[in-house]
């Protein structure tokens, strides 16, 4: 993407550039938020709360990584990395089961959500 002198974005190529053009600005990465890969070959549902009974907001494609802002206890899920009651908050009001995220730990790796 290229920004013109008028502040408008021009599509140079790629999905990310197209998305930024639609959104209007690049997301700001926080220095204290790391990203973690999803289980290989698995698309993961993002839910509005920490449990499978919460509505699905979107699905993240296989091969993606997610930021973990904070973590909380929720419904138990049996996934690629075992069984876990930890849910990862990846954005405001968006949660994925830690059983599908490779964090390298069976416990908390981020602050508990408040």
N, C-alpha and C positions, 0 to 999 in steps of 0.2 A: 504494500500500500504506500502511496505517496501523498503527502499533505501539500496542497497547493497554497499559494499565498493568501487565498480567501478563507483558509481553514477547512476546506472541504476535502474529503478523502477521495482518492482516485484508485480504483481497483487495479492492482498490478498483477495479481495472480494468487491462487490458492484459497482454500476454504477459510482459513484464519483471517485473511485480509477481507474477504467478503463479509464475514461475521463482524469484524471491527467496523466496517463501513455501515452495516445495519445498526449496530449498537451505538456507534458514534465516537467511541473512545476505547483505547486499550485498557484492559483491566490492570489495576495496580497490584503487583505482588508484594506481599508483606514479608519482611526479612525474617520473621519468626515462624512462618508457616512453611512446612516442608511438604513435598508431594510424595505419594507412595503408589506403586503400581498395583493395578487390579490383578486378580488371579488370571493366569494365562488362558486365553480362549473363552473367557466368560464375559458376557455383557451383564452389567449390574444395574438393578433398579434403584433409583433414588427416591426416597420416601419423605413425606412431610413430617415424620416423627420417627422415634426410635423403635420401630416394630413393623412386622410384615402386614399388620392390619391397617397401617396408615396408607393413605392413597399414594400411588406412584405418580411422581412429578415428571420424571423423564427416565430414560435409560442411557447409561454410559457405555459406549462400545468397547468391546474387547481390545486389549492393548493400550488402554488409557491409564493415566495416573490421576490421583485425586489429592487435593490439599486436605489436611486434617486441621481444622481450626480448634476443635475441642472434642471431647469424647464423653459419652454418658452410658449409663446402664439402660437396658431395654429388653425387648423380647429376645429369647434365645433363638439363635439361627445356626443350623448345621450347614456349613459351606465348604468351599475348597480348602480353606486353612483350618478346618476343624469346627468345633462348636463354640460359639461366643455369645455373650450377652452384652458385649460392648458395641456401641453404635458410634460411627464417626460423623461429626458434623462437618460437611464439606462446603457449605455456604449457608446463608441465612435461611432457616427452615428446611434444610436439605440434609438427609441422613442416609448413610449406607452401612450395611452390616460389616463389622470388622472381620467377620469370617471370610470375606472376599477381598480383603485388602492386605497386601504383604507389608506389614510393619516390622517384621523381625521379632515380634514379642506377642505373648499371649495376654499381656496386661496393657495398662494405659501407657501411651507414648506421648500424650498431650494433656493439657490441663483438662479438668473435669468441667463440662458445660455448666453454666450457672442458670 
